[in-house]
């Protein structure tokens, strides 16, 4: 469809007619390019009215922010591009009111929510440079809401996108960010840190520019101070900037050493698991992904003592219903799999079979599968095609990494059931989508199918898993997949040569080659797969995928193409000549594109865009076109200077209109030039195809003659087969009778089956009764066991008491025997005492007799004292006898004292024995 030209200002009524009716919320719905022209004219009309102060800025803000876009603005057409360029021009104009600028930025920020629109605003329309220019113009008043709005939109726009270092006002933007990270406004600080983290990540030119600043040390100190901030988002931003700038320097080695890195790990895992918002979680995951690229920090993480606990909590996030959270967690797990030790740990935690648990009320062990991360991965893999693309792509990449590790570490046997479940779900994703759903959905299907085939190729690395894949995968699925992509690729080659078509052709070609490689792995187990594989290799449409892959700058694509070419080259109908021509054409096209890019880059260095943001189309205009545009602009500007004397106020507007028209014409010229080259290339390919067709026609005629001779042979064989057919008819009659008998037998079997169903019902009833009785039996067994234990305890107590009684009786008999022995001893002692008493009496009698003798002798002594002198001899003899008698008397007294002591002892012993016998008798 050819778009209507833009002829300058028109009436407001005509603008509203082009726009159409408003929606329920008072907004215009952009439907096609004519509606875009109406929006552009309305914008131009109100801008002119605004210059004459006849329309309020709030009205313009309402109309501009009310525009809604369904993808028309970023379709690459001229009028939508002019509309966006005009909006950015107004937003970048310092004289535009802040209300209108903020409204335009809000509108474009809504467009930037999608992936393709965000990429177009960033690369084609230089929206980043426009926002940087707005911040630079308002650098003296950073507290303005417009500055904060621009910073927030820039942070969203530059996330995971590399910014061109040569873009306008990028150096001024970096200086602004370094200056205002220490602002008193927390919102400004957070936005500056987040934007700085985006700019520094994976951009060496921005990092070098920051390190070359004079205040870089103060900037480092400010970032280090932010590590103690109470907001976790600020801490993560600061760590991300420091890791990008200082990780391989002395400051980074001190900051991320072995003592501090464990706290950093704990912080990152806490933010990832507990979350401080999706934004903070995304930056925390990105920080850990960047840190893992350093081998030393990756080694620190393998030695982190809480790693298993943290990983189990991270895997729990896979059950989240938020696709952004799940995709970010899977991105982290894929990054962890880049470290061999961590990949083994993640593989064991995901693919390890769960421990069986006993379910209450049943007799069987069941698996606790509700919380398995593997099932969550299956859920995200099978998410809808029109859903978030990162979810199923990251899930398939993670599964490929895990099963690579499982195959290397022999964990496949434990994950056999999971592989069966996964294959059942994954193979459904290879089914061809509806061709009427558009190119975008086909591109998503091709990307997902490529990842699925990568995963199946990983499974083919193990013999058991390859056999399982061959049992589940049918050759028809692979053939339909290849046929769809080849036919669509052929349609793309015959259409307009644009960047989107070229990218889609690349994706389709890659998936075709991956599918053929999968068929090559499975052809030994599946004979039908081998036939389809060789048939596809001889298809002439295979020339485009093979030529694109062989001339690719990706090593893996070239290797896959060489493996396929090695299988296809020996085949008789393989179009090797056409493949060579296609490779030569691709090389010539690449050389031509390189020359055009060099010429356009050298010409663009001489062009000054004066702060305007014209769209960059798919093909850059040539240098001659730029020079003609420059000369026209100079003439118009010179004419404008002459007309300044007359004070013509419309000259600047006319210059703007012609600048836009000339830029559009230059873009159209470049597109037509590229289209002409593509048509010339297609014409040369058509000539080669015609020549090849003529060769094939000659071959076909020769084959037709061969077929005629074969037809005669087949007619002769037909007659032979007719006789065989009659015999077979007789056999059919016999088979009919046999089938009748089988039907009767089948009826009998049906009756038996009915009886079996009845018996089955009875069996189920008996089984339920059996379960109940078994439960009662278990209860009775438990009661019986408890009573048996009690009886055993009582029996042991009774035996102990019996032993104690026996020991008491034995002791009692021993005591009685001891008492009897003591009684006999007492009697013997009494007899001894009586004998001693008798001896004592005799001795006393002897003493008495001796005393009497002494008295008699004394009397005789008195009688003989008078005759002593005469009888001295007799006296001396008598004195001697007296002394002897006294000695004897002393001896007798000593013996008497001893006897008296013995008698006392005997009395004491006899009294104690009598008391002991009395007490023993009392105790008994």
BELTATA-V37957 format. One line per field, one symbol per residue. ss: DSSP state (a for helix, b for strand, c for the rest). psi: psi as a letter, one per 20 degrees, with the letter a starting at -180 (. if undefined). A space follows every 10 residues. Layout:
BEGIN
ss->???
psi->???
END
This chain:
BEGIN
ss->cccccccccc caaaaaaaac cbcccccbbc ccaaaaaaaa aaaaaaaaaa acccccaaaa aaaaaccbcc cccccccaaa aaaaaaaaaa aacccccaaa aaaaaaaaaa acccaaaaaa aaaaccaaaa aaaaaaaccc ccccaaaaaa aaaaaaaccc ccccccccca aaaaaaaaaa cccccaaaaa aaaaaaaaaa cccaaaaaaa accccaaaaa aaaaaacccc caaaaaaaaa aaaaaaccca aaaaaccaaa aaaaaaaaaa aaaacccaaa aaaaaaaaaa aaccaaaaaa aaccccaaaa aaaaaaaaac ccaaaaaaaa aaaaaaccca aaaaaaaaaa accccbbbcc ccccbbbccc ccaaaaaaaa acccccccaa aaaaaaaaaa aaaaaaaacc cccccaaaaa aaaaaaaaaa ccccaaacaa aaaaaaaaaa aaaaaaaaac ccaaaaaaaa aaccaaaaaa aaaaaaaaaa aaaaccccaa aaaaaaaaaa aaaaaaaaaa aaccccaaaa aaaaaaaccc caaaaaaaaa ccccaaaaaa aaaaaaaacc cccccaaaaa aaaaaaaaaa aaaaaaaaaa aaaacccccc cccccccccc ccaaaaaaaa aaaaaaaaaa aaaccccccc aaaaaaaaaa aaaaaaaaaa aaaaaaaaaa aaaaaaaaaa aaaaaaaaaa aaaaaaaaaa aaaaaaaaaa aaaaaaaaaa aaaaaaaaaa aaaaaaaaaa aaaaaaaaaa aaaaaaaaaa aaaaaaaaaa aaaaaaaaaa aaaaaaaaaa aaaaaaaaaa aaaaaaaaaa aaaaaaaaaa aaaaaaaaaa aaaaaaaaaa aaaaaaaaaa aaaaaccccc caaaaaaaaa aaaaaaaaaa aaaaaaaaaa aaaaaaaaaa aaaaaaaaaa aaac
psi->ppqqqokapa qhghghghha qqahjjqpoo gahhhghggg ggggghhghh hjkipqhhgg gghgiipqpk ihhkijrggh hhghhgghgg hiphiqqhgg ghgghgghhh hjhrgghghg hgghilhghg hhhghhhkhi miiphhghgh gghhghhjpk pppphjqpjg ghgghgghhj ikqiohgggg gggghhhghh pknhghghgg hiqhkhghgg ggghhihjqi phgggggghg ghhhhjhjrh ghhhhlahhh hhhggggghg hgghplqhgh gghgghghgh hiiphghhhh hhjphjgggg hhhghhiijq iohggghhgh hghhhhiipg ghhgggghhg ipqqpqqopq jrjqprpnih jphhhhhhgh hjqqhjaphh ghghghgghg gghghhhhjl jhhhjghhgg gghhhhhhii pprpijirhg hhggggghhg hghgghhghi ipgghhhhgh hhpqhhgggh gggghgghhh hhhiapnrgg hgghggghgg hghhghhghh hihhiohhhg ghghghhjph iigggghhhh jqjphggggg hhgghhhhhi qhjpmhghgg hhggggghgg gghgghhggh hhhhhippik jqmqqoahpq qrhhgghhgg ggggghhghh hhihhiloii ghghggghgg ghgghgghgh ghgghgghhg ghghhhghhg ghhgghgghh gghgghhghh gghhgghggh hgghhgghgg hhghhgghhg hhgghhgghh ghhghhgghg gghgghhghg gghhghhggh hggggghggg hhghghgghg hgghgghggg hghgggghgg ghghhggghg ghghghgghh gghhgggggh gghghghggh ghhjhhkhhh lhghghhhhg hghghhghgg ghgghggghh gggggggggh hhghgghghg hgg.
END
